[in-house]
């Protein structure tokens, strides 16, 4: 009995410590408030069909929340940043975990946070349908769509770009953190379009150990990059002569930490433009 009590006490203490660690990663206050965007005098306008489109059929889709600049102009075409959730997480928690709302909307992005689903090809297709649904509801520039996410959310960001889901969604950029793909997975994938891919992975990740570097090798082959990357001033591996762009960065820390990459994500999502 004494041993059981001690064992349960240790488990409860560990669970409490892990819960406190996760809560400590969350963002609060201004990070969650949409910002006003200083629209330029001229810019891309919303396609006429978007404003007149009927409400989409959302049946079977995961839940999602859309954040726009606080002074959203429905006449202007906006870049879209899709943020996919880790396994078991939801859009509200992912918004707090990543803290992207304020910084992204300040740069004129529309940001969408999406609930998780158990990963499968059908789930990836449903995630792709969310992107299509948002395009029909909001004024989105279809050539300026970017994906990001952590853990399973990072995997989803990559998989929508790699799998033929039957939904014509072509991200200009993918920024995946702690994703679960490895190089051998790419045997069943096809890089159908040039794409800008950045992968981040924790050096001490014990949940997906070594997966980031392995996925980078898979992407390099898929995008036709040179096999041996260069190293940039931040210590990241930069692959050359790709059909698009590919960068892999190892960060300190383990799996359950969102890396300090918000500025990089927002800058890339604001600038990336899809090419054929």
Phi and psi restraints in degrees (value plus and minus 20) as a CYANA .aco file:
   2 UNK   PHI     -79.2   -39.2
   2 UNK   PSI     -61.7   -21.7
   3 UNK   PHI     -83.1   -43.1
   3 UNK   PSI     -60.8   -20.8
   4 UNK   PHI     -82.9   -42.9
   4 UNK   PSI     -63.3   -23.3
   5 UNK   PHI     -81.7   -41.7
   5 UNK   PSI     -64.4   -24.4
   6 UNK   PHI     -83.6   -43.6
   6 UNK   PSI     -62.2   -22.2
   7 UNK   PHI     -81.2   -41.2
   7 UNK   PSI     -66.7   -26.7
   8 UNK   PHI     -85.1   -45.1
   8 UNK   PSI     -56.0   -16.0
   9 UNK   PHI     -82.9   -42.9
   9 UNK   PSI     -60.8   -20.8
  10 UNK   PHI     -85.9   -45.9
  10 UNK   PSI     -63.0   -23.0
  11 UNK   PHI     -83.0   -43.0
  11 UNK   PSI     -64.0   -24.0
  12 UNK   PHI     -84.7   -44.7
  12 UNK   PSI     -60.1   -20.1
  13 UNK   PHI     -84.4   -44.4
  13 UNK   PSI     -60.1   -20.1
  14 UNK   PHI     -85.8   -45.8
  14 UNK   PSI     -62.0   -22.0
  15 UNK   PHI     -83.3   -43.3
  15 UNK   PSI     -61.8   -21.8
  16 UNK   PHI     -84.2   -44.2
  16 UNK   PSI     -61.0   -21.0
  17 UNK   PHI     -85.4   -45.4
  17 UNK   PSI     -60.9   -20.9
  18 UNK   PHI     -86.2   -46.2
  18 UNK   PSI     -61.1   -21.1
  19 UNK   PHI     -80.8   -40.8
  19 UNK   PSI     -62.5   -22.5
  20 UNK   PHI     -84.3   -44.3
  20 UNK   PSI     -57.2   -17.2
  21 UNK   PHI     -82.4   -42.4
  21 UNK   PSI     -65.7   -25.7
  22 UNK   PHI     -83.6   -43.6
  22 UNK   PSI     -65.9   -25.9
  23 UNK   PHI     -79.0   -39.0
  23 UNK   PSI     -55.8   -15.8
  24 UNK   PHI     -86.3   -46.3
  24 UNK   PSI     -38.2     1.8
  25 UNK   PHI    -105.2   -65.2
  25 UNK   PSI     -31.8     8.2
  26 UNK   PHI    -100.1   -60.1
  26 UNK   PSI     133.7   173.7
  27 UNK   PHI    -121.2   -81.2
  27 UNK   PSI     131.5   171.5
  28 UNK   PHI    -159.7  -119.7
  28 UNK   PSI     147.9   187.9
  29 UNK   PHI      46.5    86.5
  29 UNK   PSI    -148.0  -108.0
  30 UNK   PHI     -79.8   -39.8
  30 UNK   PSI     -52.9   -12.9
  31 UNK   PHI     -78.7   -38.7
  31 UNK   PSI     -44.4    -4.4
  32 UNK   PHI    -117.7   -77.7
  32 UNK   PSI     -24.3    15.7
  33 UNK   PHI    -114.6   -74.6
  33 UNK   PSI     104.8   144.8
  34 UNK   PHI     -78.4   -38.4
  34 UNK   PSI     121.2   161.2
  35 UNK   PHI    -122.2   -82.2
  35 UNK   PSI     140.6   180.6
  36 UNK   PHI     -98.0   -58.0
  36 UNK   PSI     127.0   167.0
  37 UNK   PHI    -132.5   -92.5
  37 UNK   PSI     115.2   155.2
  38 UNK   PHI    -103.5   -63.5
  38 UNK   PSI      67.2   107.2
  39 UNK   PHI     -82.2   -42.2
  39 UNK   PSI     116.0   156.0
  40 UNK   PHI     -89.2   -49.2
  40 UNK   PSI     143.7   183.7
  41 UNK   PHI     -79.9   -39.9
  41 UNK   PSI     -55.3   -15.3
  42 UNK   PHI    -151.6  -111.6
  42 UNK   PSI     136.6   176.6
  43 UNK   PHI    -199.0  -159.0
  43 UNK   PSI     154.9   194.9
  44 UNK   PHI     -80.9   -40.9
  44 UNK   PSI     117.0   157.0
  45 UNK   PHI    -118.1   -78.1
  45 UNK   PSI     141.1   181.1
  46 UNK   PHI     -91.9   -51.9
  46 UNK   PSI     114.0   154.0
  47 UNK   PHI     -77.3   -37.3
  47 UNK   PSI     121.1   161.1
  48 UNK   PHI     -79.2   -39.2
  48 UNK   PSI     -51.6   -11.6
  49 UNK   PHI     -88.6   -48.6
  49 UNK   PSI     -45.4    -5.4
  50 UNK   PHI     -85.9   -45.9
  50 UNK   PSI     -66.7   -26.7
  51 UNK   PHI     -84.8   -44.8
  51 UNK   PSI     -50.3   -10.3
  52 UNK   PHI    -116.2   -76.2
  52 UNK   PSI     -20.4    19.6
  53 UNK   PHI     -86.8   -46.8
  53 UNK   PSI     122.3   162.3
  54 UNK   PHI     -91.0   -51.0
  54 UNK   PSI     139.2   179.2
  55 UNK   PHI     -77.3   -37.3
  55 UNK   PSI     117.2   157.2
  56 UNK   PHI     -93.4   -53.4
  56 UNK   PSI     139.5   179.5
  57 UNK   PHI    -104.6   -64.6
  57 UNK   PSI      87.1   127.1
  58 UNK   PHI    -112.5   -72.5
  58 UNK   PSI     -12.4    27.6
  59 UNK   PHI     -82.2   -42.2
  59 UNK   PSI     112.6   152.6
  60 UNK   PHI      63.0   103.0
  60 UNK   PSI     -21.0    19.0
  61 UNK   PHI    -108.2   -68.2
  61 UNK   PSI     130.4   170.4
  62 UNK   PHI     -86.5   -46.5
  62 UNK   PSI     135.9   175.9
  63 UNK   PHI     -86.2   -46.2
  63 UNK   PSI     130.5   170.5
  64 UNK   PHI    -170.8  -130.8
  64 UNK   PSI     135.0   175.0
  65 UNK   PHI    -145.8  -105.8
  65 UNK   PSI     114.6   154.6
  66 UNK   PHI    -130.7   -90.7
  66 UNK   PSI     110.6   150.6
  67 UNK   PHI    -135.3   -95.3
  67 UNK   PSI     111.0   151.0
  68 UNK   PHI    -138.4   -98.4
  68 UNK   PSI     145.1   185.1
  69 UNK   PHI     -73.2   -33.2
  69 UNK   PSI     125.8   165.8
  70 UNK   PHI     -82.8   -42.8
  70 UNK   PSI     -42.9    -2.9
  71 UNK   PHI    -128.6   -88.6
  71 UNK   PSI      17.1    57.1
  72 UNK   PHI     -64.5   -24.5
  72 UNK   PSI     107.7   147.7
  73 UNK   PHI    -126.4   -86.4
  73 UNK   PSI      89.1   129.1
  74 UNK   PHI     -89.7   -49.7
  74 UNK   PSI     -24.4    15.6
  75 UNK   PHI    -109.9   -69.9
  75 UNK   PSI     -35.4     4.6
  76 UNK   PHI    -119.6   -79.6
  76 UNK   PSI     117.6   157.6
  77 UNK   PHI    -100.4   -60.4
  77 UNK   PSI     106.0   146.0
  78 UNK   PHI    -128.9   -88.9
  78 UNK   PSI     129.1   169.1
  79 UNK   PHI     -86.5   -46.5
  79 UNK   PSI     128.2   168.2
  80 UNK   PHI    -137.7   -97.7
  80 UNK   PSI     109.7   149.7
  81 UNK   PHI    -134.1   -94.1
  81 UNK   PSI      93.5   133.5
  82 UNK   PHI    -111.7   -71.7
  82 UNK   PSI     110.8   150.8
  83 UNK   PHI    -140.3  -100.3
  83 UNK   PSI      91.3   131.3
  84 UNK   PHI    -116.5   -76.5
  84 UNK   PSI     124.9   164.9
  85 UNK   PHI    -106.6   -66.6
  85 UNK   PSI     131.0   171.0
  86 UNK   PHI     -82.9   -42.9
  86 UNK   PSI     143.2   183.2
  87 UNK   PHI     -76.2   -36.2
  87 UNK   PSI     112.6   152.6
  88 UNK   PHI      61.1   101.1
  88 UNK   PSI     -22.9    17.1
  89 UNK   PHI    -118.9   -78.9
  89 UNK   PSI     151.8   191.8
  90 UNK   PHI    -150.7  -110.7
  90 UNK   PSI     156.4   196.4
  91 UNK   PHI     -83.0   -43.0
  91 UNK   PSI     -57.9   -17.9
  92 UNK   PHI     -86.7   -46.7
  92 UNK   PSI     -64.3   -24.3
  93 UNK   PHI     -87.8   -47.8
  93 UNK   PSI     -58.2   -18.2
  94 UNK   PHI     -86.2   -46.2
  94 UNK   PSI     -55.5   -15.5
  95 UNK   PHI     -82.3   -42.3
  95 UNK   PSI     -62.3   -22.3
  96 UNK   PHI     -91.6   -51.6
  96 UNK   PSI     -54.7   -14.7
  97 UNK   PHI     -87.5   -47.5
  97 UNK   PSI     -63.1   -23.1
  98 UNK   PHI    -108.3   -68.3
  98 UNK   PSI     -53.5   -13.5
  99 UNK   PHI      44.1    84.1
  99 UNK   PSI      16.3    56.3
 100 UNK   PHI    -110.6   -70.6
 100 UNK   PSI     -36.5     3.5
 101 UNK   PHI     -76.6   -36.6
 101 UNK   PSI     -75.2   -35.2
 102 UNK   PHI     -83.4   -43.4
 102 UNK   PSI     -69.6   -29.6
 103 UNK   PHI     -84.3   -44.3
 103 UNK   PSI     -59.0   -19.0
 104 UNK   PHI     -90.9   -50.9
 104 UNK   PSI     -65.2   -25.2
 105 UNK   PHI     -88.2   -48.2
 105 UNK   PSI     -49.6    -9.6
 106 UNK   PHI     -82.8   -42.8
 106 UNK   PSI     -43.8    -3.8
 107 UNK   PHI    -119.2   -79.2
 107 UNK   PSI      -6.7    33.3
 108 UNK   PHI      66.1   106.1
 108 UNK   PSI      -9.1    30.9
 109 UNK   PHI    -105.9   -65.9
 109 UNK   PSI     127.8   167.8
 110 UNK   PHI    -113.8   -73.8
 110 UNK   PSI     113.3   153.3
 111 UNK   PHI    -138.2   -98.2
 111 UNK   PSI     113.6   153.6
 112 UNK   PHI    -144.4  -104.4
 112 UNK   PSI     107.9   147.9
 113 UNK   PHI    -125.8   -85.8
 113 UNK   PSI     114.9   154.9
 114 UNK   PHI    -144.4  -104.4
 114 UNK   PSI     116.4   156.4
 115 UNK   PHI     -82.3   -42.3
 115 UNK   PSI     136.2   176.2
 116 UNK   PHI    -100.7   -60.7
 116 UNK   PSI     137.5   177.5
 117 UNK   PHI    -154.3  -114.3
 117 UNK   PSI     137.0   177.0
 118 UNK   PHI     -83.7   -43.7
 118 UNK   PSI     106.4   146.4
 119 UNK   PHI     -86.3   -46.3
 119 UNK   PSI     111.4   151.4
 120 UNK   PHI    -184.8  -144.8
 120 UNK   PSI     150.8   190.8
 121 UNK   PHI     -82.3   -42.3
 121 UNK   PSI     -58.5   -18.5
 122 UNK   PHI     -83.6   -43.6
 122 UNK   PSI     -60.8   -20.8
 123 UNK   PHI     -83.1   -43.1
 123 UNK   PSI     -61.2   -21.2
 124 UNK   PHI     -81.7   -41.7
 124 UNK   PSI     -60.5   -20.5
 125 UNK   PHI     -83.4   -43.4
 125 UNK   PSI     -57.5   -17.5
 126 UNK   PHI     -88.1   -48.1
 126 UNK   PSI     -57.0   -17.0
 127 UNK   PHI     -82.9   -42.9
 127 UNK   PSI     -61.4   -21.4
 128 UNK   PHI     -82.9   -42.9
 128 UNK   PSI     -55.6   -15.6
 129 UNK   PHI     -86.6   -46.6
 129 UNK   PSI     -50.1   -10.1
 130 UNK   PHI     -81.4   -41.4
 130 UNK   PSI     -64.2   -24.2
 131 UNK   PHI     -78.9   -38.9
 131 UNK   PSI     -66.0   -26.0
 132 UNK   PHI     -82.5   -42.5
 132 UNK   PSI     -60.8   -20.8
 133 UNK   PHI     -83.2   -43.2
 133 UNK   PSI     -61.6   -21.6
 134 UNK   PHI     -86.0   -46.0
 134 UNK   PSI     -58.0   -18.0
 135 UNK   PHI     -80.3   -40.3
 135 UNK   PSI     -52.7   -12.7
 136 UNK   PHI     -98.8   -58.8
 136 UNK   PSI     -42.6    -2.6
 137 UNK   PHI    -114.0   -74.0
 137 UNK   PSI     -49.1    -9.1
 138 UNK   PHI    -144.7  -104.7
 138 UNK   PSI     143.1   183.1
 139 UNK   PHI    -103.5   -63.5
 139 UNK   PSI      75.7   115.7
 140 UNK   PHI    -134.2   -94.2
 140 UNK   PSI     118.0   158.0
 141 UNK   PHI    -102.2   -62.2
 141 UNK   PSI      90.1   130.1
 142 UNK   PHI     -84.6   -44.6
 142 UNK   PSI     -35.4     4.6
 143 UNK   PHI    -111.7   -71.7
 143 UNK   PSI     -19.0    21.0
 144 UNK   PHI    -150.0  -110.0
 144 UNK   PSI      37.6    77.6
 145 UNK   PHI    -131.3   -91.3
 145 UNK   PSI     111.6   151.6
 146 UNK   PHI    -149.6  -109.6
 146 UNK   PSI     131.5   171.5
 147 UNK   PHI    -139.4   -99.4
 147 UNK   PSI     123.0   163.0
 148 UNK   PHI    -168.1  -128.1
 148 UNK   PSI     148.0   188.0
 149 UNK   PHI     148.1   188.1
 149 UNK   PSI     149.7   189.7
 150 UNK   PHI    -142.1  -102.1
 150 UNK   PSI     119.7   159.7
 151 UNK   PHI      39.2    79.2
 151 UNK   PSI    -140.6  -100.6
 152 UNK   PHI     -79.7   -39.7
 152 UNK   PSI     -51.5   -11.5
 153 UNK   PHI     -84.1   -44.1
 153 UNK   PSI     -56.2   -16.2
 154 UNK   PHI     -86.6   -46.6
 154 UNK   PSI     -60.9   -20.9
 155 UNK   PHI     -81.1   -41.1
 155 UNK   PSI     -64.2   -24.2
 156 UNK   PHI     -79.7   -39.7
 156 UNK   PSI     -62.7   -22.7
 157 UNK   PHI     -75.6   -35.6
 157 UNK   PSI     -60.5   -20.5
 158 UNK   PHI     -96.2   -56.2
 158 UNK   PSI     -62.0   -22.0
 159 UNK   PHI     -87.0   -47.0
 159 UNK   PSI     -56.3   -16.3
 160 UNK   PHI     -82.1   -42.1
 160 UNK   PSI     -55.1   -15.1
 161 UNK   PHI     -94.3   -54.3
 161 UNK   PSI     -44.2    -4.2
 162 UNK   PHI    -118.2   -78.2
 162 UNK   PSI     -52.2   -12.2
 163 UNK   PHI    -114.1   -74.1
 163 UNK   PSI     127.5   167.5
 164 UNK   PHI    -105.0   -65.0
 164 UNK   PSI      78.7   118.7
 165 UNK   PHI    -110.4   -70.4
 165 UNK   PSI     -26.3    13.7
 166 UNK   PHI      62.9   102.9
 166 UNK   PSI     -22.3    17.7
 167 UNK   PHI    -130.6   -90.6
 167 UNK   PSI     105.6   145.6
 168 UNK   PHI    -100.4   -60.4
 168 UNK   PSI      62.6   102.6
 169 UNK   PHI    -140.6  -100.6
 169 UNK   PSI      97.9   137.9
 170 UNK   PHI    -141.8  -101.8
 170 UNK   PSI      74.5   114.5
 171 UNK   PHI     -87.8   -47.8
 171 UNK   PSI     121.6   161.6
 172 UNK   PHI     -96.5   -56.5
 172 UNK   PSI     -51.6   -11.6
 173 UNK   PHI    -167.3  -127.3
 173 UNK   PSI     128.6   168.6
 174 UNK   PHI    -148.2  -108.2
 174 UNK   PSI     108.6   148.6
 175 UNK   PHI    -143.9  -103.9
 175 UNK   PSI      84.3   124.3
 176 UNK   PHI    -129.7   -89.7
 176 UNK   PSI     112.4   152.4
 177 UNK   PHI    -132.3   -92.3
 177 UNK   PSI     107.9   147.9
 178 UNK   PHI      35.7    75.7
 178 UNK   PSI      17.7    57.7
 179 UNK   PHI     -89.5   -49.5
 179 UNK   PSI     146.1   186.1
 180 UNK   PHI    -128.3   -88.3
 180 UNK   PSI      -2.3    37.7
 181 UNK   PHI    -109.6   -69.6
 181 UNK   PSI     132.2   172.2
 182 UNK   PHI    -151.1  -111.1
 182 UNK   PSI     150.7   190.7
 183 UNK   PHI     -80.0   -40.0
 183 UNK   PSI     -57.4   -17.4
 184 UNK   PHI     -88.4   -48.4
 184 UNK   PSI     -40.8    -0.8
 185 UNK   PHI     -82.6   -42.6
 185 UNK   PSI     -47.4    -7.4
 186 UNK   PHI     -92.9   -52.9
 186 UNK   PSI     -27.3    12.7
 187 UNK   PHI     -80.8   -40.8
 187 UNK   PSI     -47.3    -7.3
 188 UNK   PHI    -124.0   -84.0
 188 UNK   PSI      -9.8    30.2
 189 UNK   PHI    -130.0   -90.0
 189 UNK   PSI     142.4   182.4
 190 UNK   PHI    -159.6  -119.6
 190 UNK   PSI     109.2   149.2
 191 UNK   PHI    -105.5   -65.5
 191 UNK   PSI      74.2   114.2
 192 UNK   PHI     -97.5   -57.5
 192 UNK   PSI     -43.5    -3.5
 193 UNK   PHI    -158.7  -118.7
 193 UNK   PSI     136.7   176.7
 194 UNK   PHI     -80.9   -40.9
 194 UNK   PSI     124.0   164.0
 195 UNK   PHI    -172.8  -132.8
 195 UNK   PSI     129.1   169.1
 196 UNK   PHI    -116.0   -76.0
 196 UNK   PSI      92.4   132.4
 197 UNK   PHI    -137.3   -97.3
 197 UNK   PSI     109.1   149.1
 198 UNK   PHI    -146.7  -106.7
 198 UNK   PSI     107.3   147.3
 199 UNK   PHI    -134.9   -94.9
 199 UNK   PSI     112.8   152.8
 200 UNK   PHI    -139.3   -99.3
 200 UNK   PSI     121.4   161.4
 201 UNK   PHI    -170.1  -130.1
 201 UNK   PSI     120.8   160.8
 202 UNK   PHI     -92.0   -52.0
 202 UNK   PSI     115.3   155.3
 203 UNK   PHI     -83.3   -43.3
 203 UNK   PSI     -49.5    -9.5
 204 UNK   PHI    -128.6   -88.6
 204 UNK   PSI       5.6    45.6
 205 UNK   PHI     -87.6   -47.6
 205 UNK   PSI      94.9   134.9
 206 UNK   PHI    -120.0   -80.0
 206 UNK   PSI     -27.9    12.1
 207 UNK   PHI    -102.4   -62.4
 207 UNK   PSI     -66.4   -26.4
 208 UNK   PHI    -144.3  -104.3
 208 UNK   PSI      47.4    87.4
 209 UNK   PHI     -86.2   -46.2
 209 UNK   PSI     104.8   144.8
 210 UNK   PHI      56.5    96.5
 210 UNK   PSI     -18.2    21.8
 211 UNK   PHI     -86.8   -46.8
 211 UNK   PSI     -55.6   -15.6
 212 UNK   PHI     -80.5   -40.5
 212 UNK   PSI     -69.7   -29.7
 213 UNK   PHI     -83.6   -43.6
 213 UNK   PSI     -57.6   -17.6
 214 UNK   PHI     -86.0   -46.0
 214 UNK   PSI     -65.1   -25.1
 215 UNK   PHI     -81.7   -41.7
 215 UNK   PSI     -56.7   -16.7
 216 UNK   PHI     -81.2   -41.2
 216 UNK   PSI     -59.3   -19.3
 217 UNK   PHI     -85.0   -45.0
 217 UNK   PSI     -59.3   -19.3
 218 UNK   PHI     -83.5   -43.5
 218 UNK   PSI     -65.5   -25.5
 219 UNK   PHI     -82.5   -42.5
 219 UNK   PSI     -60.0   -20.0
 220 UNK   PHI     -79.5   -39.5
 220 UNK   PSI     -63.3   -23.3
 221 UNK   PHI     -88.4   -48.4
 221 UNK   PSI     -61.3   -21.3
 222 UNK   PHI     -84.2   -44.2
 222 UNK   PSI     -57.7   -17.7
 223 UNK   PHI    -111.2   -71.2
 223 UNK   PSI     -18.3    21.7
 224 UNK   PHI      49.7    89.7
 224 UNK   PSI       9.8    49.8
 225 UNK   PHI     -96.6   -56.6
 225 UNK   PSI     143.5   183.5
 226 UNK   PHI     -80.1   -40.1
 226 UNK   PSI     122.7   162.7
 227 UNK   PHI     -88.5   -48.5
 227 UNK   PSI     -54.1   -14.1
 228 UNK   PHI    -122.5   -82.5
 228 UNK   PSI      96.9   136.9
 229 UNK   PHI    -101.4   -61.4
 229 UNK   PSI     140.9   180.9
 230 UNK   PHI    -107.9   -67.9
 230 UNK   PSI     148.8   188.8
 231 UNK   PHI    -135.5   -95.5
 231 UNK   PSI     107.1   147.1
 232 UNK   PHI    -108.6   -68.6
 232 UNK   PSI    -196.3  -156.3
 233 UNK   PHI     -87.5   -47.5
 233 UNK   PSI     -37.4     2.6
 234 UNK   PHI    -113.8   -73.8
 234 UNK   PSI     -18.2    21.8
 235 UNK   PHI      63.6   103.6
 235 UNK   PSI      -8.7    31.3
 236 UNK   PHI    -108.1   -68.1
 236 UNK   PSI     130.4   170.4
 237 UNK   PHI    -104.3   -64.3
 237 UNK   PSI     102.7   142.7
 238 UNK   PHI    -135.8   -95.8
 238 UNK   PSI      98.5   138.5
 239 UNK   PHI    -108.9   -68.9
 239 UNK   PSI     122.4   162.4
 240 UNK   PHI    -128.6   -88.6
 240 UNK   PSI     140.1   180.1
 241 UNK   PHI      36.7    76.7
 241 UNK   PSI      20.8    60.8
 242 UNK   PHI    -110.4   -70.4
 242 UNK   PSI     139.4   179.4
 243 UNK   PHI    -102.6   -62.6
 243 UNK   PSI      58.6    98.6
 244 UNK   PHI     104.2   144.2
 244 UNK   PSI    -152.9  -112.9
 245 UNK   PHI    -171.9  -131.9
 245 UNK   PSI     131.1   171.1
 246 UNK   PHI    -167.2  -127.2
 246 UNK   PSI     109.4   149.4
 247 UNK   PHI    -161.3  -121.3
 247 UNK   PSI     117.3   157.3
 248 UNK   PHI    -147.0  -107.0
 248 UNK   PSI     107.7   147.7
 249 UNK   PHI    -146.2  -106.2
 249 UNK   PSI     107.2   147.2
 250 UNK   PHI    -111.4   -71.4
 250 UNK   PSI     114.4   154.4
 251 UNK   PHI    -135.4   -95.4
 251 UNK   PSI     133.3   173.3
 252 UNK   PHI     -86.8   -46.8
 252 UNK   PSI     131.5   171.5
 253 UNK   PHI      88.0   128.0
 253 UNK   PSI     155.7   195.7
 254 UNK   PHI    -121.4   -81.4
 254 UNK   PSI    -177.2  -137.2
 255 UNK   PHI     -94.7   -54.7
 255 UNK   PSI     -54.9   -14.9
 256 UNK   PHI    -112.2   -72.2
 256 UNK   PSI       9.7    49.7
 257 UNK   PHI    -146.2  -106.2
 257 UNK   PSI     108.4   148.4
 258 UNK   PHI     -97.3   -57.3
 258 UNK   PSI     100.9   140.9
 259 UNK   PHI     -90.1   -50.1
 259 UNK   PSI     145.4   185.4
 260 UNK   PHI    -100.6   -60.6
 260 UNK   PSI      55.8    95.8
 261 UNK   PHI    -148.1  -108.1
 261 UNK   PSI     -11.2    28.8
 262 UNK   PHI     -80.5   -40.5
 262 UNK   PSI     -62.2   -22.2
 263 UNK   PHI     -81.5   -41.5
 263 UNK   PSI     -60.6   -20.6
 264 UNK   PHI     -86.9   -46.9
 264 UNK   PSI     -60.9   -20.9
 265 UNK   PHI     -83.8   -43.8
 265 UNK   PSI     -68.2   -28.2
 266 UNK   PHI     -83.7   -43.7
 266 UNK   PSI     -64.0   -24.0
 267 UNK   PHI     -81.5   -41.5
 267 UNK   PSI     -62.6   -22.6
 268 UNK   PHI     -88.8   -48.8
 268 UNK   PSI     -63.3   -23.3
 269 UNK   PHI     -86.1   -46.1
 269 UNK   PSI     -52.2   -12.2
 270 UNK   PHI     -94.6   -54.6
 270 UNK   PSI     -46.1    -6.1
 271 UNK   PHI    -124.6   -84.6
 271 UNK   PSI     -45.0    -5.0
 272 UNK   PHI     -88.0   -48.0
 272 UNK   PSI     117.4   157.4
 273 UNK   PHI    -151.7  -111.7
 273 UNK   PSI     108.2   148.2
 274 UNK   PHI     -87.4   -47.4
 274 UNK   PSI     125.5   165.5
 275 UNK   PHI    -144.4  -104.4
 275 UNK   PSI     135.7   175.7
